[in-house]
Amino acid sequence: MNYSISGINIGDKIKIDGEIYQDTYNHNFRFKNITSPSTTVSTGNTINYFTLDKELWSKNDWDTAVVWGQRIVKVKGTLKPIDGDNYNYEFTYTTSTGDATMLAYSKSIIDDANGGALTTTKDATLIGILEKYKNQWEIKPRTKDDVEF
């Protein structure tokens, strides 16, 4: 994802005027009826990451979506290639009740951080935005700097 296309950089605080709604397909929060373009309020802000230490439910769990959707988290786990998937890796991390799994998107960002495609399972720490896609949770690193092996 290239956030700089719109002149917004990681660490910028922006203001958007519009309505927030929860889409019916993926249950993510979105903006609609935006009345003004985004305005940069401040730059270079420190980003506080949430530590993900619980399993996220994969179906229509509204409470989980409200608490965790669109949050930026830092989590240590294991990346594993998925046969035939050109976009995601499987990402397994440890919680207080056992292991949990989600998708890590985008494969191209992770491959760039690794210096090539993963061919075997590999430990990694990911920083990314949590979002649901087709009723499944994904962690979405913003750049290759959000992936540490």
C-alpha positions in Angstrom: 0.0 0.0 0.0 1.4 3.4 -0.9 0.0 6.0 1.5 2.2 8.7 0.0 0.1 8.9 -3.2 -2.3 11.2 -1.5 0.4 13.1 0.4 -0.3 11.3 3.6 2.6 9.6 5.4 2.8 7.1 8.3 2.7 9.2 11.5 0.5 11.9 10.0 -2.7 12.8 11.8 -5.5 13.8 9.4 -9.1 15.1 9.6 -11.8 13.6 7.4 -15.4 15.0 7.5 -18.0 12.4 6.6 -20.2 9.6 7.9 -18.9 6.3 9.3 -20.7 3.1 8.5 -20.0 -0.6 8.8 -20.0 -2.4 5.5 -22.3 -5.4 5.3 -19.9 -7.6 3.4 -16.7 -7.5 5.5 -18.0 -5.7 8.6 -15.2 -3.1 8.4 -15.8 0.6 9.2 -15.7 2.9 6.2 -16.4 6.6 5.4 -19.1 7.8 3.1 -20.5 11.2 2.1 -17.2 12.8 2.6 -17.8 16.5 2.7 -14.3 17.7 2.5 -10.9 16.3 1.5 -8.6 15.2 4.2 -6.6 17.9 6.0 -3.2 17.2 7.6 -3.5 18.2 11.2 0.0 17.3 12.3 2.9 15.2 11.1 5.6 12.9 12.6 3.4 11.6 15.4 4.4 8.6 17.5 2.3 5.6 16.7 1.2 3.4 19.6 0.7 -0.2 18.6 -1.8 -2.5 20.3 -0.5 -5.9 21.3 -2.7 -8.6 19.8 -2.9 -11.4 22.4 -6.4 -12.9 21.8 -8.0 -14.9 19.1 -10.2 -13.0 16.7 -13.4 -14.7 15.7 -13.7 -15.3 12.0 -17.4 -14.9 11.4 -19.9 -12.1 12.2 -18.7 -11.2 15.7 -19.7 -7.5 16.0 -18.0 -7.0 19.4 -14.6 -8.1 18.1 -15.1 -6.0 14.9 -15.8 -2.9 16.9 -12.9 -3.4 19.3 -10.2 -4.7 16.9 -11.2 -3.5 13.4 -8.9 -1.0 11.9 -6.5 -1.0 14.9 -2.8 -1.0 14.3 -1.2 -3.9 16.1 2.2 -5.5 16.6 2.3 -9.3 16.9 4.9 -12.0 16.9 4.2 -15.2 15.1 4.9 -17.5 12.2 4.3 -16.9 8.5 3.5 -19.9 6.2 3.0 -20.0 2.5 -0.5 -21.0 1.3 -0.5 -23.2 -1.8 -2.1 -21.4 -4.8 -2.6 -18.0 -2.9 -0.8 -15.1 -4.6 -1.9 -12.5 -2.1 -1.6 -13.8 1.5 0.4 -15.8 3.9 -1.0 -17.8 6.8 0.0 -16.1 10.1 -0.1 -18.0 13.4 0.4 -16.3 16.7 0.1 -17.3 20.4 -2.6 -16.1 22.7 -3.4 -16.8 26.3 -5.6 -19.7 25.3 -3.5 -21.2 22.5 -2.5 -20.5 18.9 -4.7 -18.4 16.6 -4.5 -17.9 12.9 -5.3 -15.1 10.4 -4.1 -14.1 7.0 -1.1 -11.8 6.4 -1.8 -9.5 3.5 0.0 -8.3 1.3 2.3 -11.1 0.1 4.3 -8.6 -2.0 5.1 -6.4 1.0 6.2 -9.5 3.0 8.2 -10.9 0.1 9.9 -7.5 -0.3 10.9 -7.5 3.4 12.2 -11.1 3.0 14.2 -10.4 -0.2 12.0 -12.9 -2.1 9.0 -15.2 -1.7 8.8 -17.4 1.4 9.1 -21.0 0.5 8.9 -22.4 4.1 7.5 -21.4 7.4 9.4 -18.4 9.0 9.1 -16.6 12.3 8.2 -12.9 12.0 7.0 -9.9 13.9 4.3 -7.9 12.0 3.0 -4.5 12.5 -0.2 -3.9 10.6 -3.8 -2.8 10.4 -6.4 -5.4 11.4 -9.3 -5.7 8.9 -11.8 -8.3 7.9 -12.1 -9.6 4.4 -14.6 -12.2 3.3 -15.4 -12.9 7.0 -11.7 -13.6 7.8 -9.3 -11.4 9.8 -6.2 -10.1 8.1 -3.2 -8.2 9.3 -2.0 -5.7 6.7 1.5 -4.4 7.0 1.8 -0.9 5.5 5.3 -1.2 4.2 8.2 -3.6 4.3 9.4 -1.8 7.4 6.4 -3.3 9.3 7.8 -6.8 8.8 10.7 -8.1 10.9 12.3 -11.5 10.5 
